[in-house]
Amino acid sequence: MKGMFLFAQQAAHELGEFYDFEPYHYGPCSFQIYRDLDALEADGLIRRKQPTGQLWSYTEPTSQGVEKASELARSASTNLLNLLVNQRSLVASLSFSALLRNVYRRYPTFASRSIASLS
């Protein structure tokens, strides 16, 4: 969610606003993303995995999803692909707390409803 938010902020000049993010419990949230994930899962492009004992889940592409992503990447602008790769790398390199601190520092209005303790 945070990676998509950061990507959306940087790609807005090329793509316009494609998700409506609002301040929520753990920073920016777009509930449309959850509906899109449901659709991608129904289409067999991603699968959700929930680590044992955790309330959260993560997604990973299926082989069909990798093929579709490759197809879409061939028609995307180099600038958008670079932004996406950079945001993915940033998100993957930070703990959740560090990621939230980064987002809140850059976009403080999205911390207004946070329940996260970042001390």
C-alpha positions as CSV (number, residue, x, y, z in Angstrom):
1,M,0.0,0.0,0.0
2,K,2.7,2.5,1.0
3,G,4.8,1.6,-2.1
4,M,1.8,2.2,-4.4
5,F,1.1,5.5,-2.6
6,L,4.7,6.7,-3.1
7,F,4.6,5.5,-6.8
8,A,1.3,7.3,-7.3
9,Q,2.6,10.5,-5.8
10,Q,5.6,10.5,-8.2
11,A,3.8,9.2,-11.3
12,A,0.8,11.6,-11.0
13,H,2.3,14.0,-13.6
14,E,2.3,11.1,-16.1
15,L,-0.7,9.1,-15.1
16,G,-3.0,11.5,-13.2
17,E,-4.6,10.3,-10.0
18,F,-5.4,6.6,-10.4
19,Y,-6.1,5.8,-6.7
20,D,-7.7,8.1,-4.1
21,F,-5.6,7.8,-0.9
22,E,-6.8,8.9,2.4
23,P,-5.2,9.1,5.9
24,Y,-5.9,5.9,7.7
25,H,-4.6,3.9,10.7
26,Y,-1.2,3.1,9.2
27,G,-0.8,6.1,6.8
28,P,-2.1,6.5,3.3
29,C,-4.7,3.9,2.2
30,S,-6.8,3.4,-0.9
31,F,-9.5,0.8,-0.5
32,Q,-9.8,0.5,-4.3
33,I,-6.4,-1.3,-4.1
34,Y,-8.0,-4.1,-2.1
35,R,-10.7,-4.5,-4.7
36,D,-8.1,-4.5,-7.5
37,L,-6.1,-7.2,-5.6
38,D,-9.3,-9.3,-5.3
39,A,-9.8,-9.0,-9.1
40,L,-6.1,-9.9,-9.8
41,E,-6.4,-12.9,-7.6
42,A,-9.7,-14.0,-9.2
43,D,-8.0,-13.7,-12.6
44,G,-5.2,-15.9,-11.4
45,L,-2.5,-13.2,-11.7
46,I,-1.5,-13.1,-8.0
47,R,-1.8,-15.2,-4.9
48,R,-2.1,-14.1,-1.3
49,K,0.0,-15.6,1.4
50,Q,-0.5,-15.2,5.1
51,P,2.5,-16.0,7.3
52,T,1.6,-18.4,10.1
53,G,0.4,-16.6,13.2
54,Q,0.1,-13.2,11.4
55,L,-3.0,-11.1,10.7
56,W,-1.5,-9.5,7.6
57,S,-0.9,-11.1,4.2
58,Y,1.3,-10.4,1.2
59,T,0.9,-11.1,-2.5
60,E,3.1,-12.6,-5.1
61,P,2.6,-13.0,-8.8
62,T,1.7,-16.3,-10.3
63,S,3.4,-17.4,-13.5
64,Q,0.5,-15.9,-15.4
65,G,1.0,-12.7,-13.5
66,V,4.7,-12.5,-14.3
67,E,3.8,-13.0,-18.0
68,K,1.2,-10.2,-17.8
69,A,3.5,-7.9,-16.0
70,S,6.2,-8.4,-18.6
71,E,3.7,-7.7,-21.4
72,L,2.6,-4.5,-19.7
73,A,6.3,-3.4,-19.0
74,R,7.0,-3.6,-22.7
75,S,4.5,-0.9,-23.4
76,A,5.2,1.3,-20.4
77,S,7.4,4.4,-20.4
78,T,11.0,4.0,-19.2
79,N,10.3,6.7,-16.7
80,L,7.3,4.9,-15.1
81,L,9.2,1.6,-15.0
82,N,12.2,3.3,-13.3
83,L,9.8,5.0,-10.7
84,L,8.1,1.6,-10.0
85,V,11.4,-0.2,-9.6
86,N,12.8,2.5,-7.3
87,Q,9.7,2.5,-5.1
88,R,9.7,-1.3,-4.9
89,S,13.4,-1.2,-3.9
90,L,12.8,1.5,-1.2
91,V,9.8,-0.4,0.3
92,A,11.7,-3.7,0.3
93,S,14.7,-2.1,2.0
94,L,12.8,-0.6,5.0
95,S,11.1,-2.0,8.0
96,F,7.4,-1.1,8.2
97,S,8.1,1.5,10.9
98,A,10.9,3.1,8.9
99,L,8.7,3.1,5.8
100,L,5.9,4.9,7.7
101,R,8.4,7.4,9.1
102,N,9.6,8.1,5.5
103,V,6.0,8.5,4.3
104,Y,4.9,10.7,7.2
105,R,8.0,12.9,6.9
106,R,7.3,13.5,3.1
107,Y,3.5,13.6,3.4
108,P,2.6,14.6,6.9
109,T,-1.1,15.0,6.3
110,F,-1.3,11.2,5.9
111,A,-0.3,10.8,9.5
112,S,-3.4,12.5,10.8
113,R,-5.3,9.3,11.6
114,S,-2.3,7.1,12.4
115,I,-2.5,4.6,15.3
116,A,1.1,3.5,14.7
117,S,3.7,4.0,17.4
118,L,6.9,5.0,15.6
119,S,9.1,5.6,18.6
